Amino acid sequence: MDETQAGVEQLRRAVANRRAGALPERPQTAYELLTRQMVEQLARDVADVKRRVDQLFTTVVGAVVLELLLRWWE
């Protein structure tokens, strides 16, 4: 049990140390620059897809509400 607790504490310290070290502001290698650009583009693409899904959902809900109102009106 003591070995497990010691291992858990060591893991917690390692994770805390890793979180404390922030990423450098500027990429240091071409690979870092390329991967950062790819991740940023992916984030923009995901945000765009999310926006489109939100618009589609709003359109469908609006159409359903409009259809219900038109049926109720008649």
VEXFIMI-439776 format. One line per 5 residues: number of its first residue (from 1); for each residue x, y, z of N, C-alpha, C. Coordinates in steps of 0.001 Angstrom, whole numbers, plus 500000, padded with zeros to 6 digits. Layout:
BEGIN
NUM) X,Y,Z,X,Y,Z,X,Y,Z ~ ...
//
This chain:
BEGIN
1) 500825,498811,500000,500000,500000,500000,500872,501257,500000 ~ 501985,501220,500745,502875,502375,500794,503514,502644,499439 ~ 503849,501590,498715,504434,501759,497392,503433,502404,496443 ~ 502174,502023,496568,501130,502603,495717,500964,504084,496020 ~ 500930,504428,497292,500783,505833,497685,501981,506656,497222
6) 503158,506087,497337,504357,506792,496891,504311,507005,495375 ~ 503861,506004,494651,503743,506128,493201,502714,507170,492806 ~ 501603,507196,493539,500558,508185,493263,501085,509592,493522 ~ 501791,509780,494612,502346,511100,494923,503379,511524,493887 ~ 504199,510595,493444,505197,510908,492432,504521,511299,491120
11) 503463,510595,490756,502716,510924,489547,502067,512302,489666 ~ 501505,512607,490820,500883,513915,491039,501912,515040,490917 ~ 503086,514826,491478,504126,515845,491368,504552,516045,489925 ~ 504697,514938,489189,505105,515032,487786,504059,515785,486967 ~ 502794,515500,487217,501724,516198,486490,501702,517668,486880
16) 501880,517974,488149,501888,519369,488594,503052,520127,487969 ~ 504205,519505,487881,505363,520158,487262,505126,520398,485777 ~ 504479,519458,485127,504210,519603,483694,503205,520727,483455 ~ 502200,520843,484314,501214,521916,484176,501836,523279,484453 ~ 502783,523323,485353,503394,524594,485714,504201,525166,484555
21) 504832,524320,483768,505628,524796,482637,504732,525146,481464 ~ 504630,526416,481148,503777,526855,480045,504469,526613,478709 ~ 503679,526536,477666,504234,526386,476332,504952,527670,475927 ~ 506016,527547,475189,506681,528761,474725,505773,529529,473771 ~ 505893,530852,473807,505044,531705,472976,505306,531483,471491
26) 506582,531354,471135,506942,531161,469736,507499,529749,469549 ~ 507093,529084,468465,507639,527752,468189,509149,527805,467982 ~ 509825,526777,468449,511277,526760,468364,511785,525986,467155 ~ 510939,525132,466587,511358,524370,465415,510308,524499,464324 ~ 510689,524114,463127,509749,524158,462000,508596,523184,462236
31) 508886,522044,462838,507842,521064,463132,506818,521647,464102 ~ 507276,522335,465134,506352,522953,466086,505497,524008,465402 ~ 506108,524787,464526,505375,525813,463798,504300,525183,462915 ~ 504662,524142,462199,503725,523474,461312,502578,522842,462086 ~ 502896,522141,463159,501829,521495,463924,500938,522527,464604
36) 501513,523626,465079,500693,524669,465699,499738,525283,464677 ~ 500230,525532,463459,499366,526067,462411,498252,525094,462060 ~ 498588,523809,462013,497574,522805,461700,496515,522726,462795 ~ 496924,522785,464034,495979,522735,465149,495097,523978,465157 ~ 495685,525140,464896,494885,526366,464849,493873,526315,463712
41) 494262,525787,462563,493330,525648,461441,492229,524659,461787 ~ 492590,523580,462441,491593,522603,462859,490602,523216,463842 ~ 491086,524041,464751,490199,524710,465701,489237,525647,464973 ~ 489732,526356,463968,488849,527234,463188,487809,526423,462428 ~ 488230,525293,461858,487297,524440,461122,486217,523873,462038
46) 486611,523442,463218,485642,522901,464166,484659,523980,464606 ~ 485152,525189,464827,484262,526293,465197,483279,526589,464066 ~ 483743,526530,462826,482867,526765,461684,481796,525681,461586 ~ 482175,524438,461771,481207,523344,461735,480187,523501,462865 ~ 480655,523880,464030,479744,524091,465153,478749,525201,464835
51) 479227,526286,464237,478342,527391,463878,477298,526935,462866 ~ 477711,526142,461887,476773,525653,460872,475742,524701,461462 ~ 476150,523848,462370,475210,522942,463021,474210,523736,463854 ~ 474683,524764,464550,473778,525618,465320,472765,526299,464412 ~ 473208,526802,463264,472300,527438,462321,471278,526443,461778
56) 471723,525240,461460,470823,524206,460956,469787,523839,462007 ~ 470211,523686,463233,469298,523355,464321,468260,524460,464499 ~ 468706,525708,464467,467787,526832,464607,466784,526860,463453 ~ 467237,526581,462244,466347,526558,461085,465302,525456,461218 ~ 465703,524274,461643,464767,523160,461797,463747,523468,462889
61) 464195,523982,464009,463268,524325,465091,462311,525415,464626 ~ 462805,526408,463918,461946,527462,463392,460904,526916,462429 ~ 461300,526003,461560,460355,525406,460614,459290,524599,461333 ~ 459669,523867,462356,458693,523080,463125,457714,524004,463837 ~ 458214,525052,464463,457340,525999,465165,456404,526685,464176
66) 456925,527082,463027,456097,527716,462013,455015,526770,461524 ~ 455362,525529,461284,454379,524533,460842,453296,524334,461898 ~ 453695,524271,463171,452703,524123,464245,451784,525336,464320 ~ 452340,526525,464179,451518,527735,464210,450561,527792,463029 ~ 451024,527406,461852,450141,527400,460679,449029,526378,460829
71) 449300,525235,461383,448258,524225,461611,447273,524690,462681 ~ 447777,525358,463681,446904,525840,464754,446015,526974,464250 ~ 446559,527786,463336,445838,528944,462820,444634,528514,461994 ~ 444754,527403,461253,443669,526954,460348,442520,526381,461076
//
